């Protein structure tokens, strides 16, 4: 079985490349920490299969929050809120990190999303 981690980023915030990379990094780490607590065996499998990460996009905060609320019921998922120190308003929901988890489980929720 293959495992992966998915980061989903809002594009309507028009974050710069560096800001987007930082927010995606926060999402990756937070989701990993949540997964360690609930499914530590998934972390080991993910590491054994190459630590695949995919970064996808949504166009609105509404899409991001709906996806977060749906996915978190089955897969450890982290919602990232910006601190507001640079480009965007404090508390803005910027992205979510999902997993790592079995690829077929993540795809159930993300297969229609486009790559960032």
N, C-alpha and C positions, 0 to 999 in steps of 0.2 A: 504494500500500500504506500502511495506517495503522500507526503505532507507538504504543506506550504503555509506561509503567512501572507495575508493581504492587508495592504494599507489603502484606504479610500480617502481621497482628498477633494475638498470643495474647490471648484474652479471660479465661482462667482466672487471670491475674495480677492482675486488677482494678486496673490502673493508672489513675490520675486522667487527666483530659483533657490536662493540660499534659505529664505524663510520657509519655502515648501519643504526643502530637504530637512530642515531642523524640526518642523512639525511632524513630518513622516518618521523621523528618527524617534521622537517622543512616543509616537503611536506604536512603533515597533517594540520598543523597550517595555512600555506599559502593558501591552497585550501579552508579551512574553512572560512578564511577572505574574499576570493573572492566570495564564495557562499553567505555569509552574505549580500554582496552588491547587488547581482543580484537576489537571491532567498531566502530571509530571512525566508520564510515559510518552506522551505526545512530543515533548521536548526532545527526548532521546531519539525517537524515530525521525523527527525532523532533522536533527543533526546528522543522523545516519544516512539520510537521503539527500543531503546537499544544502540544507537551510534555504530552500527556495523562498523568495519574496517577490510579490507582484504589487505594483502600485497602479491603482485604478482611480477613476474620477467620477464625481457627481456634479451636477450644475447648481444645486441649491442646498441650503441648510435643511430644508424640509426633507429632501431625499436622504441626506446624511443621517438625520435623526430617525427617520422611519427605518432605514436599514439597521442602524444601531439597535433600536428597540426590538427588532425582529431577530437579529442574529444573536444578541446577547443571551437569549433564552436557551440556546443550544451550544454556543461556542464562546469561550472567554473573549471579550471584546472591550477595548478601551476607547473612550471618547476624549479627545484632546481639546482643551480650551486654552486659548492664547493668553499670555500674561499681559499683553498690551504694551510692551516696552518698545516696539519698533513700528511695524507697518500697519497693524490692524488694532481694532478696539479690544480692550481687555474683556475677557470672557467669551470672545467669539469662538464658536465651535469650528475647528479647522479641519479635522480629519478623524478617522477611526482606525484602529489596528485590530485585526481579527486573527486569532490564533497565535502560533501555529496549530493546525488541525489537519485531519485527513482532507486531502484535496477534493474528494467527491462531496464531502460535507460543506466545505466552503463554497464550492462551485454552485451548490444548490441556491445560494443567496446572491452570488456575484457574477454568474456567467453572462449576464446581459450588459454588464458594465464595460466601458472602454478603457484601454490603457491610458495613463496620464502621459 
